[in-house]
Amino acid sequence: MSPAPGQRVALVTGAARGIGRAIALDLSLDHAVAIGHRSTAAEGLPDAILTVAGDLADPAHHKALIAAVIDRFGRLDVVINNAGFGSSSPVDDFDPAACRAMLDVNVLPPHGVLSAALP
């Protein structure tokens, strides 16, 4: 399905719920929209929104996500790297595993998704 004339194609990661879902729904008013998510909470979105399930912590998913968007819409114009989460704790209660998990979702995937989208 090609986008309407003049319509941009947008990808929003982390859009199954919360801010990402709101962004995707708002964009869908005048953009062709795809979302990347890892949750079944993506249910109930309009059929026009392409939903692609997967884990952004898996670098192979970055290329698969972009390929799904290109396959459906023929191109990609906008990427909104929204996926992420936060955690806070006192310094003396620092959890290196929690910090690494945040890096694996908040830092590395946005770079991987953009790198996959550039070509």
CNS distance restraints for C-alpha pairs under 8 A (distance, minus, plus):
assign (resid   1 and name CA) (resid  72 and name CA) 5.74 0.50 0.50
assign (resid   1 and name CA) (resid  73 and name CA) 5.70 0.50 0.50
assign (resid   2 and name CA) (resid  72 and name CA) 7.20 0.50 0.50
assign (resid   2 and name CA) (resid  73 and name CA) 4.88 0.50 0.50
assign (resid   2 and name CA) (resid  74 and name CA) 6.50 0.50 0.50
assign (resid   3 and name CA) (resid   7 and name CA) 5.83 0.50 0.50
assign (resid   3 and name CA) (resid   8 and name CA) 7.19 0.50 0.50
assign (resid   3 and name CA) (resid   9 and name CA) 7.06 0.50 0.50
assign (resid   3 and name CA) (resid  31 and name CA) 7.83 0.50 0.50
assign (resid   3 and name CA) (resid  32 and name CA) 5.83 0.50 0.50
assign (resid   3 and name CA) (resid  73 and name CA) 6.12 0.50 0.50
assign (resid   4 and name CA) (resid  32 and name CA) 7.94 0.50 0.50
assign (resid   7 and name CA) (resid  30 and name CA) 6.57 0.50 0.50
assign (resid   7 and name CA) (resid  31 and name CA) 5.33 0.50 0.50
assign (resid   7 and name CA) (resid  32 and name CA) 6.62 0.50 0.50
assign (resid   8 and name CA) (resid  30 and name CA) 7.86 0.50 0.50
assign (resid   8 and name CA) (resid  31 and name CA) 5.13 0.50 0.50
assign (resid   8 and name CA) (resid  32 and name CA) 6.16 0.50 0.50
assign (resid   8 and name CA) (resid  76 and name CA) 7.64 0.50 0.50
assign (resid   8 and name CA) (resid  77 and name CA) 5.90 0.50 0.50
assign (resid   8 and name CA) (resid  78 and name CA) 7.39 0.50 0.50
assign (resid   9 and name CA) (resid  31 and name CA) 5.74 0.50 0.50
assign (resid   9 and name CA) (resid  32 and name CA) 4.66 0.50 0.50
assign (resid   9 and name CA) (resid  33 and name CA) 5.81 0.50 0.50
assign (resid   9 and name CA) (resid  34 and name CA) 7.75 0.50 0.50
assign (resid   9 and name CA) (resid  73 and name CA) 7.19 0.50 0.50
assign (resid   9 and name CA) (resid  75 and name CA) 6.88 0.50 0.50
assign (resid   9 and name CA) (resid  76 and name CA) 5.15 0.50 0.50
assign (resid   9 and name CA) (resid  77 and name CA) 5.17 0.50 0.50
assign (resid   9 and name CA) (resid  78 and name CA) 6.26 0.50 0.50
assign (resid  10 and name CA) (resid  27 and name CA) 7.67 0.50 0.50
assign (resid  10 and name CA) (resid  31 and name CA) 6.58 0.50 0.50
assign (resid  10 and name CA) (resid  32 and name CA) 6.19 0.50 0.50
assign (resid  10 and name CA) (resid  33 and name CA) 4.90 0.50 0.50
assign (resid  10 and name CA) (resid  34 and name CA) 6.23 0.50 0.50
assign (resid  10 and name CA) (resid  76 and name CA) 6.33 0.50 0.50
assign (resid  10 and name CA) (resid  77 and name CA) 5.95 0.50 0.50
assign (resid  10 and name CA) (resid  78 and name CA) 4.48 0.50 0.50
assign (resid  10 and name CA) (resid  79 and name CA) 5.83 0.50 0.50
assign (resid  10 and name CA) (resid  80 and name CA) 7.53 0.50 0.50
assign (resid  11 and name CA) (resid  33 and name CA) 5.89 0.50 0.50
assign (resid  11 and name CA) (resid  34 and name CA) 4.76 0.50 0.50
assign (resid  11 and name CA) (resid  35 and name CA) 5.49 0.50 0.50
assign (resid  11 and name CA) (resid  36 and name CA) 7.36 0.50 0.50
assign (resid  11 and name CA) (resid  69 and name CA) 7.72 0.50 0.50
assign (resid  11 and name CA) (resid  76 and name CA) 7.41 0.50 0.50
assign (resid  11 and name CA) (resid  78 and name CA) 6.16 0.50 0.50
assign (resid  11 and name CA) (resid  79 and name CA) 4.87 0.50 0.50
assign (resid  11 and name CA) (resid  80 and name CA) 6.09 0.50 0.50
assign (resid  12 and name CA) (resid  20 and name CA) 6.63 0.50 0.50
assign (resid  12 and name CA) (resid  23 and name CA) 7.64 0.50 0.50
assign (resid  12 and name CA) (resid  24 and name CA) 6.39 0.50 0.50
assign (resid  12 and name CA) (resid  33 and name CA) 7.63 0.50 0.50
assign (resid  12 and name CA) (resid  34 and name CA) 6.43 0.50 0.50
assign (resid  12 and name CA) (resid  35 and name CA) 4.81 0.50 0.50
assign (resid  12 and name CA) (resid  36 and name CA) 6.29 0.50 0.50
assign (resid  12 and name CA) (resid  79 and name CA) 6.11 0.50 0.50
assign (resid  12 and name CA) (resid  80 and name CA) 4.73 0.50 0.50
assign (resid  12 and name CA) (resid  81 and name CA) 6.12 0.50 0.50
assign (resid  12 and name CA) (resid  82 and name CA) 6.42 0.50 0.50
assign (resid  13 and name CA) (resid  20 and name CA) 6.94 0.50 0.50
assign (resid  13 and name CA) (resid  35 and name CA) 5.58 0.50 0.50
assign (resid  13 and name CA) (resid  36 and name CA) 4.52 0.50 0.50
assign (resid  13 and name CA) (resid  37 and name CA) 6.26 0.50 0.50
assign (resid  13 and name CA) (resid  80 and name CA) 6.41 0.50 0.50
assign (resid  13 and name CA) (resid  81 and name CA) 5.25 0.50 0.50
assign (resid  13 and name CA) (resid  82 and name CA) 5.15 0.50 0.50
assign (resid  13 and name CA) (resid  83 and name CA) 5.17 0.50 0.50
assign (resid  14 and name CA) (resid  20 and name CA) 5.64 0.50 0.50
assign (resid  14 and name CA) (resid  21 and name CA) 7.71 0.50 0.50
assign (resid  14 and name CA) (resid  35 and name CA) 7.27 0.50 0.50
assign (resid  14 and name CA) (resid  36 and name CA) 5.93 0.50 0.50
assign (resid  14 and name CA) (resid  37 and name CA) 5.11 0.50 0.50
assign (resid  14 and name CA) (resid  38 and name CA) 7.63 0.50 0.50
assign (resid  14 and name CA) (resid  81 and name CA) 7.54 0.50 0.50
assign (resid  14 and name CA) (resid  82 and name CA) 5.40 0.50 0.50
assign (resid  14 and name CA) (resid  83 and name CA) 3.81 0.50 0.50
assign (resid  14 and name CA) (resid  84 and name CA) 7.03 0.50 0.50
assign (resid  15 and name CA) (resid  19 and name CA) 7.22 0.50 0.50
assign (resid  15 and name CA) (resid  20 and name CA) 3.86 0.50 0.50
assign (resid  15 and name CA) (resid  21 and name CA) 4.28 0.50 0.50
assign (resid  15 and name CA) (resid  22 and name CA) 7.72 0.50 0.50
assign (resid  15 and name CA) (resid  23 and name CA) 7.64 0.50 0.50
assign (resid  15 and name CA) (resid  24 and name CA) 6.61 0.50 0.50
assign (resid  15 and name CA) (resid  35 and name CA) 5.74 0.50 0.50
assign (resid  15 and name CA) (resid  36 and name CA) 6.40 0.50 0.50
assign (resid  15 and name CA) (resid  37 and name CA) 5.98 0.50 0.50
assign (resid  15 and name CA) (resid  42 and name CA) 7.30 0.50 0.50
assign (resid  15 and name CA) (resid  82 and name CA) 7.26 0.50 0.50
assign (resid  15 and name CA) (resid  83 and name CA) 7.27 0.50 0.50
assign (resid  16 and name CA) (resid  20 and name CA) 6.78 0.50 0.50
assign (resid  16 and name CA) (resid  21 and name CA) 5.42 0.50 0.50
assign (resid  16 and name CA) (resid  35 and name CA) 7.57 0.50 0.50
assign (resid  16 and name CA) (resid  36 and name CA) 7.72 0.50 0.50
assign (resid  16 and name CA) (resid  37 and name CA) 5.62 0.50 0.50
assign (resid  16 and name CA) (resid  38 and name CA) 7.63 0.50 0.50
assign (resid  16 and name CA) (resid  39 and name CA) 6.30 0.50 0.50
assign (resid  16 and name CA) (resid  40 and name CA) 7.48 0.50 0.50
assign (resid  16 and name CA) (resid  41 and name CA) 5.33 0.50 0.50
assign (resid  16 and name CA) (resid  42 and name CA) 4.10 0.50 0.50
assign (resid  16 and name CA) (resid  43 and name CA) 7.72 0.50 0.50
assign (resid  17 and name CA) (resid  21 and name CA) 4.70 0.50 0.50
assign (resid  17 and name CA) (resid  22 and name CA) 7.52 0.50 0.50
assign (resid  17 and name CA) (resid  41 and name CA) 6.39 0.50 0.50
assign (resid  17 and name CA) (resid  42 and name CA) 6.77 0.50 0.50
assign (resid  18 and name CA) (resid  22 and name CA) 6.41 0.50 0.50
assign (resid  19 and name CA) (resid  23 and name CA) 6.14 0.50 0.50
assign (resid  19 and name CA) (resid  82 and name CA) 7.96 0.50 0.50
assign (resid  20 and name CA) (resid  24 and name CA) 6.15 0.50 0.50
assign (resid  20 and name CA) (resid  82 and name CA) 5.96 0.50 0.50
assign (resid  20 and name CA) (resid  83 and name CA) 7.48 0.50 0.50
assign (resid  21 and name CA) (resid  25 and name CA) 6.12 0.50 0.50
assign (resid  22 and name CA) (resid  26 and name CA) 6.09 0.50 0.50
assign (resid  23 and name CA) (resid  27 and name CA) 6.03 0.50 0.50
assign (resid  24 and name CA) (resid  28 and name CA) 6.02 0.50 0.50
assign (resid  24 and name CA) (resid  33 and name CA) 6.64 0.50 0.50
assign (resid  24 and name CA) (resid  34 and name CA) 7.80 0.50 0.50
assign (resid  24 and name CA) (resid  35 and name CA) 7.17 0.50 0.50
assign (resid  25 and name CA) (resid  29 and name CA) 7.05 0.50 0.50
assign (resid  25 and name CA) (resid  45 and name CA) 7.87 0.50 0.50
assign (resid  27 and name CA) (resid  31 and name CA) 5.44 0.50 0.50
assign (resid  27 and name CA) (resid  32 and name CA) 7.73 0.50 0.50
assign (resid  27 and name CA) (resid  33 and name CA) 6.89 0.50 0.50
assign (resid  28 and name CA) (resid  32 and name CA) 5.99 0.50 0.50
assign (resid  28 and name CA) (resid  33 and name CA) 5.71 0.50 0.50
assign (resid  28 and name CA) (resid  49 and name CA) 7.22 0.50 0.50
assign (resid  32 and name CA) (resid  48 and name CA) 7.52 0.50 0.50
assign (resid  32 and name CA) (resid  49 and name CA) 7.10 0.50 0.50
assign (resid  32 and name CA) (resid  73 and name CA) 7.71 0.50 0.50
assign (resid  33 and name CA) (resid  48 and name CA) 7.50 0.50 0.50
assign (resid  33 and name CA) (resid  49 and name CA) 5.16 0.50 0.50
assign (resid  33 and name CA) (resid  50 and name CA) 6.42 0.50 0.50
assign (resid  34 and name CA) (resid  49 and name CA) 5.41 0.50 0.50
assign (resid  34 and name CA) (resid  50 and name CA) 4.39 0.50 0.50
assign (resid  34 and name CA) (resid  51 and name CA) 5.79 0.50 0.50
assign (resid  34 and name CA) (resid  52 and name CA) 7.44 0.50 0.50
assign (resid  34 and name CA) (resid  69 and name CA) 6.52 0.50 0.50
assign (resid  35 and name CA) (resid  49 and name CA) 7.21 0.50 0.50
assign (resid  35 and name CA) (resid  50 and name CA) 6.21 0.50 0.50
assign (resid  35 and name CA) (resid  51 and name CA) 5.01 0.50 0.50
assign (resid  35 and name CA) (resid  52 and name CA) 6.15 0.50 0.50
assign (resid  36 and name CA) (resid  51 and name CA) 6.15 0.50 0.50
assign (resid  36 and name CA) (resid  52 and name CA) 4.96 0.50 0.50
assign (resid  36 and name CA) (resid  53 and name CA) 5.93 0.50 0.50
assign (resid  36 and name CA) (resid  54 and name CA) 7.03 0.50 0.50
assign (resid  36 and name CA) (resid  65 and name CA) 6.94 0.50 0.50
assign (resid  37 and name CA) (resid  42 and name CA) 7.15 0.50 0.50
assign (resid  37 and name CA) (resid  51 and name CA) 7.32 0.50 0.50
assign (resid  37 and name CA) (resid  52 and name CA) 6.32 0.50 0.50
assign (resid  37 and name CA) (resid  53 and name CA) 4.99 0.50 0.50
assign (resid  37 and name CA) (resid  54 and name CA) 6.06 0.50 0.50
assign (resid  37 and name CA) (resid  55 and name CA) 7.27 0.50 0.50
assign (resid  38 and name CA) (resid  53 and name CA) 5.15 0.50 0.50
assign (resid  38 and name CA) (resid  54 and name CA) 5.03 0.50 0.50
assign (resid  38 and name CA) (resid  55 and name CA) 5.63 0.50 0.50
assign (resid  39 and name CA) (resid  53 and name CA) 7.26 0.50 0.50
assign (resid  42 and name CA) (resid  51 and name CA) 7.33 0.50 0.50
assign (resid  45 and name CA) (resid  49 and name CA) 6.81 0.50 0.50
assign (resid  50 and name CA) (resid  69 and name CA) 7.63 0.50 0.50
assign (resid  50 and name CA) (resid  72 and name CA) 7.91 0.50 0.50
assign (resid  52 and name CA) (resid  65 and name CA) 6.54 0.50 0.50
assign (resid  52 and name CA) (resid  68 and name CA) 7.42 0.50 0.50
assign (resid  54 and name CA) (resid  61 and name CA) 6.32 0.50 0.50
assign (resid  55 and name CA) (resid  61 and name CA) 6.54 0.50 0.50
assign (resid  56 and name CA) (resid  61 and name CA) 6.14 0.50 0.50
assign (resid  56 and name CA) (resid  62 and name CA) 6.60 0.50 0.50
assign (resid  56 and name CA) (resid 105 and name CA) 6.63 0.50 0.50
assign (resid  56 and name CA) (resid 109 and name CA) 5.68 0.50 0.50
assign (resid  57 and name CA) (resid 104 and name CA) 5.63 0.50 0.50
assign (resid  57 and name CA) (resid 105 and name CA) 5.78 0.50 0.50
assign (resid  57 and name CA) (resid 108 and name CA) 7.77 0.50 0.50
assign (resid  57 and name CA) (resid 109 and name CA) 6.31 0.50 0.50
assign (resid  58 and name CA) (resid  62 and name CA) 7.44 0.50 0.50
assign (resid  59 and name CA) (resid  63 and name CA) 7.60 0.50 0.50
assign (resid  59 and name CA) (resid 109 and name CA) 7.21 0.50 0.50
assign (resid  59 and name CA) (resid 112 and name CA) 6.69 0.50 0.50
assign (resid  60 and name CA) (resid  64 and name CA) 6.57 0.50 0.50
assign (resid  61 and name CA) (resid  65 and name CA) 5.85 0.50 0.50
assign (resid  62 and name CA) (resid  66 and name CA) 6.43 0.50 0.50
assign (resid  62 and name CA) (resid 109 and name CA) 7.44 0.50 0.50
assign (resid  62 and name CA) (resid 112 and name CA) 6.07 0.50 0.50
assign (resid  62 and name CA) (resid 113 and name CA) 4.96 0.50 0.50
assign (resid  62 and name CA) (resid 116 and name CA) 6.27 0.50 0.50
assign (resid  63 and name CA) (resid  67 and name CA) 5.99 0.50 0.50
assign (resid  63 and name CA) (resid 113 and name CA) 7.19 0.50 0.50
assign (resid  63 and name CA) (resid 116 and name CA) 5.38 0.50 0.50
assign (resid  63 and name CA) (resid 117 and name CA) 7.79 0.50 0.50
assign (resid  64 and name CA) (resid  68 and name CA) 6.12 0.50 0.50
assign (resid  65 and name CA) (resid  69 and name CA) 6.49 0.50 0.50
assign (resid  66 and name CA) (resid  70 and name CA) 6.22 0.50 0.50
assign (resid  66 and name CA) (resid  76 and name CA) 7.99 0.50 0.50
assign (resid  66 and name CA) (resid 113 and name CA) 7.50 0.50 0.50
assign (resid  66 and name CA) (resid 116 and name CA) 6.61 0.50 0.50
assign (resid  66 and name CA) (resid 117 and name CA) 6.06 0.50 0.50
assign (resid  67 and name CA) (resid  71 and name CA) 5.91 0.50 0.50
assign (resid  68 and name CA) (resid  72 and name CA) 6.18 0.50 0.50
assign (resid  69 and name CA) (resid  73 and name CA) 5.88 0.50 0.50
assign (resid  69 and name CA) (resid  74 and name CA) 7.28 0.50 0.50
assign (resid  69 and name CA) (resid  75 and name CA) 7.07 0.50 0.50
assign (resid  69 and name CA) (resid  76 and name CA) 6.90 0.50 0.50
assign (resid  70 and name CA) (resid  74 and name CA) 4.47 0.50 0.50
assign (resid  70 and name CA) (resid  75 and name CA) 4.84 0.50 0.50
assign (resid  70 and name CA) (resid  76 and name CA) 6.49 0.50 0.50
assign (resid  76 and name CA) (resid 117 and name CA) 7.47 0.50 0.50
assign (resid  79 and name CA) (resid 114 and name CA) 7.41 0.50 0.50
assign (resid  81 and name CA) (resid 110 and name CA) 5.63 0.50 0.50
assign (resid  83 and name CA) (resid 105 and name CA) 7.06 0.50 0.50
assign (resid  83 and name CA) (resid 106 and name CA) 6.80 0.50 0.50
assign (resid  84 and name CA) (resid 102 and name CA) 7.33 0.50 0.50
assign (resid  84 and name CA) (resid 105 and name CA) 5.64 0.50 0.50
assign (resid  84 and name CA) (resid 106 and name CA) 4.80 0.50 0.50
assign (resid  85 and name CA) (resid 102 and name CA) 6.60 0.50 0.50
assign (resid  85 and name CA) (resid 105 and name CA) 7.53 0.50 0.50
assign (resid  85 and name CA) (resid 106 and name CA) 6.91 0.50 0.50
assign (resid  86 and name CA) (resid 102 and name CA) 6.81 0.50 0.50
assign (resid  87 and name CA) (resid  98 and name CA) 7.52 0.50 0.50
assign (resid  87 and name CA) (resid 102 and name CA) 7.93 0.50 0.50
assign (resid  89 and name CA) (resid  93 and name CA) 6.08 0.50 0.50
assign (resid  89 and name CA) (resid  94 and name CA) 6.31 0.50 0.50
assign (resid  90 and name CA) (resid  94 and name CA) 6.55 0.50 0.50
assign (resid  95 and name CA) (resid  99 and name CA) 6.41 0.50 0.50
assign (resid  96 and name CA) (resid 100 and name CA) 6.10 0.50 0.50
assign (resid  97 and name CA) (resid 101 and name CA) 6.14 0.50 0.50
assign (resid  98 and name CA) (resid 102 and name CA) 6.33 0.50 0.50
assign (resid  99 and name CA) (resid 103 and name CA) 6.39 0.50 0.50
assign (resid 100 and name CA) (resid 104 and name CA) 6.09 0.50 0.50
assign (resid 101 and name CA) (resid 105 and name CA) 6.42 0.50 0.50
assign (resid 102 and name CA) (resid 106 and name CA) 5.49 0.50 0.50
assign (resid 102 and name CA) (resid 107 and name CA) 7.51 0.50 0.50
assign (resid 103 and name CA) (resid 107 and name CA) 4.99 0.50 0.50
assign (resid 103 and name CA) (resid 108 and name CA) 6.29 0.50 0.50
assign (resid 104 and name CA) (resid 108 and name CA) 5.55 0.50 0.50
assign (resid 104 and name CA) (resid 109 and name CA) 6.86 0.50 0.50
assign (resid 105 and name CA) (resid 109 and name CA) 5.87 0.50 0.50
assign (resid 106 and name CA) (resid 110 and name CA) 7.00 0.50 0.50
assign (resid 107 and name CA) (resid 111 and name CA) 6.90 0.50 0.50
assign (resid 108 and name CA) (resid 112 and name CA) 6.28 0.50 0.50
assign (resid 109 and name CA) (resid 113 and name CA) 5.88 0.50 0.50
assign (resid 110 and name CA) (resid 114 and name CA) 6.13 0.50 0.50
assign (resid 111 and name CA) (resid 115 and name CA) 5.99 0.50 0.50
assign (resid 112 and name CA) (resid 116 and name CA) 6.11 0.50 0.50
assign (resid 113 and name CA) (resid 117 and name CA) 6.13 0.50 0.50
assign (resid 114 and name CA) (resid 118 and name CA) 6.15 0.50 0.50
assign (resid 115 and name CA) (resid 119 and name CA) 7.83 0.50 0.50
